[in-house]
Amino acid sequence: MMQNGVHQSFGVYGVMVQQKQLAVIKKTDGPYQNRFDLPGGQSEAGETLEQTLTREIKEETGLLTKEIQQLGVTSFHYPWHYQGFEENQHVTVFYHVLQFQGDIQAKVPDFDGQDAAGALFVDLDDITEANASPLVLKAKQYLTTGYFDVAATRFTQWHF
């Protein structure tokens, strides 16, 4: 959606931790390309937020969600020169995936619309502004403080 040169996108994302490591995907497209991102994405027609989260996590990581808890809704704003847009506003719903099963997939099936090359667990200390999406940085903040801050985040510069 475009309004006044601002692209608006919406997605549902999961925070999954195993042995003090965060599950991330290797992003291959969009403004978070070549960075770690959280598994998740846009709803398909008729899906609930929870169904979207479950499907996206399975597609991007191979993991199955068993128990989830919504953390909150926030947005990220940053410059993004794409198809005539000057800025992106990414509205996000975060869930803590409390229980999941399966083995994380280093490589996932490629299909039209797939924007993940696979997934891995990363130590929180190895997550930086240089290698992570704003969503991963927000998840790291939540995991280190125990508090999910719903305040919007604005970046005056964004490099991808």
Secondary structure, 3 states (H helix, E strand, C coil): CEECCEEEEEEEEEECEECCEEEEEEECCHHHCCCEECCEECCCCCCCHHHHHHHHHHHHHCCEEEEEEEEEEEEEEEEEEECCEEEEEEEEEEEEEEEEECCCCCCCCCCCCCCEEEEEEEEHHHCCCCCECHHHHHHHHHHHHCCCCCCCEECCCCCC
